[in-house]
Amino acid sequence: MEDFDKRIAKLREMIESSQRIVFFGGAGVSTESGVKDYRSEDGIYNAVKDYGVPPEKILSRSFFKAHTDVFYDFYYKYFLSASPKPNAAHLALAKLEQIGKLEAVITQNIDGLHQAAGSRKVLELHGTTSSYHCVKCGACYGRETAAAAKGKIPRCTCGGVLKPDVVLYEEPLGQATLQAAVNAVVGSDLMIVGGTSLTVYPAAGLLRYFEGDNIVLINRTETPWDGSAKLIFREKIGEVLKSATENM
């Protein structure tokens, strides 16, 4: 693999010559903000021992309906109790949008850190922990309402249970968001992929719609798409994107 500075210089050239960049990111984008990922050695799925059921089960629609109290105890502990801040990767992507280079951020994350960094063209494939709706009357609430419940079941003023606007297991991805993501990928001239192993479908299948030549992969481990990439980085995603966009 080439020297880091040479690869950064190439990435910078690719960014400067592109007009419709799409960034596709996974959990690794937010781990540098202290957000736990799911499947790594110290990720959420391996860290949870005291619930007696797998996290995938807890984060399912049927479990939410049948055991809402346990769902929210888990959900608060791992998704609401901390207040992470955007890192260098989020800030670099917001900068690329501001200067007219970035067409969209497509993310598998639900933490809202891209928006907190200033990005506006964000497609959240798996929803967001930032908003909630009442399952009884449909009223909408923000993250602060669920966080204030501190692991208890948050409720609407009508008495109904609030459900997070995240895509739980047993639920399909939002078709409008998925189609918007496909459209963005089809029309892009540079795909930057970061912090994802590209093994979780249907999200990982988005790369099949890319019609250009330039794919850049930033991930700590190998991915099934390494052979199609023009550039590969194993370094921290924040370091890579900050270096490539410096003084732009």
N, C-alpha and C positions, 0 to 999 in steps of 0.2 A: 504494500500500500504506500502511496506517495506521502511525502512529508506533509504535515498538517497545514503549514502555511501555503504550500502549493495548491492543496485541495481547496483551501479557503479562497485563494485567488481565483481559481476556476469557478467556484460557486458564485463569487461576486460578479464575475463576467457573465455568467448565465442569468443572474438576477437583473443585471443592467441591460441585457439584450432582450429581456422578456417583458411582455406587457400584460399578460393574464396569468399570473401565478396562482396556483391553488396549493394550500397546505393541508395535508391530511395527518391528523395526530391522534395518539392514544395516550394511555395512562402515563407513559414515560415523560410526557411534556410537563405534567404536574408534580411528579415526584421530587423535582428540584425545588418545589415550593413546600415540601414536607407532606404532601398528600400521599397516602399509601396507595400503591397499585393493588391489583387483585391477586395475581398468580405467582409473584416472586417469592423467594424464601421467607421474607418478612412481610409479605402482602396480606391483605385482609383475609383471603381465603385460607391462608395457612396460620394466621395469628389467632383466629377465633377457635376457642376450645370449650367454652363454657355454655354453649347454647344447646348442645345435644343433637343438632341437625346441621347439615351443610349450609354455608352462607348462600349458595345458589337457591336453596329451598326457602330460606328466610326472605330472600329478595324476589320471590315469585308472587304473582297476582293472587293465587289461591291461598298462600300463607298470609298475605296482607289481609285478606278478607276473613280468614278463620282465626288468626292470632295477631290482631292489630297491635295489641299491647307489646308483645314480644318483638314484632317488626319494628316498632318505633323505639324500643329500648336499644336495639341493634343499630338502627338507622341513625339515631342521635349520636351514639358513641362513635361511629365510624364516618359519618358524613356531615354532622352539624356541630359537633362540640368544638371544633377548631375553626380558626379564621385565617386560612392561608392567604398569602399575597402573591400577585403575579411575579414571575421570575423573568430572567433575561430573555428567554424564548418568547414568552407572551408579549413582552415589550417590543422585541424586534419585529414580530409579525404585525403588531399594531402600527409600527412605523412604516412597514411596507404598504399597508393599506392606505395610510395617510398620504404617502407620496404617489399613490395611484398605480402601484405595481401588483398588489395582491387582490385577486378577484374574490376569494373566499377562504375562510378557515372551516374545514370540515373536521369535527372533533367527535371522538367517542367518549369524551369526558363530560361529567355532569356538574362540575364545580363552578362554572361561570367565570373562571379566571381570565379567559380571553376578553370577555366584555369588560371586566374590571381593569384590564390593561389598556382599554380604549378601542378594541376591535368592534366593528359594527356588523360586518358581513360574516356572521358566525352561524354555521349549520350544525346543530347539536343532535346527532343521530340517536343518542340514547336519552335525550331529554335533559332536564336540569333540576338541581336541588334548590333553585332560586324561586320557584313558583309552585303553588299548590291549589287544588280545587276541592270544593265540597262535593262528596259523592251523593249528597241528598239534593242540594239546590243548585250546585254548579258555581257558586260564588268563588272568586279568586283571592288568594292571599299570597304574601311574600314569605321569603325564607325566615324573617324575623319572628313570624307567628309560630312556625314549627319549632324554631330554636328555643323560643320562650317556654315551650312546654317541657323542655329538659328531659326528653325521653318518654314522657307520658303521651297519650293520644291527643293531638291537637284537634280542636273542634271549631266549627263554624258558629256564628251567632245563632243559627237555626238549630244547632245541636248536632248537625251532621259531622261525620269524620272527614278530616282533610287527607287527601291523597297527594303525595308528591308527583310532580309532572315529569317523572322519570319512566323510562321504558323498563318494566319489570320482566323477569322471566315469565314465559307464557303469554307475553304481549308482543305484537308485531311492531316493527319500526314504523314511525309515522311516514306514510306514503308521500305526503307533500314534501317533507324534509328530504327524504331519500331521493325523490325525483329531482329536487333542486340541486342536490349533491351530484347526481349523475350529470346534469346539465352543465354544472360548473367544471367538472372533470373533462367532459367532452370538449368544451371550449377553451381549455387552458393550453398554454404553451410551455409550462414548466410545472412539474409536480414535485413538491418537497414533502417527503413523508418522514415523520419523526415520532419516536417514542412508542412504536407499535410493532408487534411481531408479525403482523399481517396474517394471522391465523384464525381470527374471530370473524365469522361470517354472519350476516351478509355484508357487513361493513368493509371487510378486506377485499371483497370482490369489486369495489369501486375502481380499483386500478385497471381493471380490464377495459374500462371505457376510455382510458387515456389514449389519444390518437397522436400525441407528439413523440419526440425522441428523447427528451430530457427528464429523467427521473433521478432524484437525489434522495438517498436513504440515510437517515440519521438514527441509528439504533445500536444499543450496546451489544446485541447478539445478532446472529445471522437471521435473514428472513427468506421466504420463498421467492422473493423478487430481487434478490441481490444480483442475479445474473443479468437482469434487465436495466440495472442502474448505471448511469454515467459516472456518478460519484457516490462513495460510501463513507460515512463517518461513524466511528465507534466511540467518539468523544461525547462529552455532555452536550445535550442539545442547546442549552442556553449559551454555552461557550461558542458553539458553531455559529448559531444565528446572530449573536451579538457581534462576533468577529466579521462575519460576512456583510453585515449591514452598517458597520461603523462609518460615521460621517456621511451617510447617504441623505 
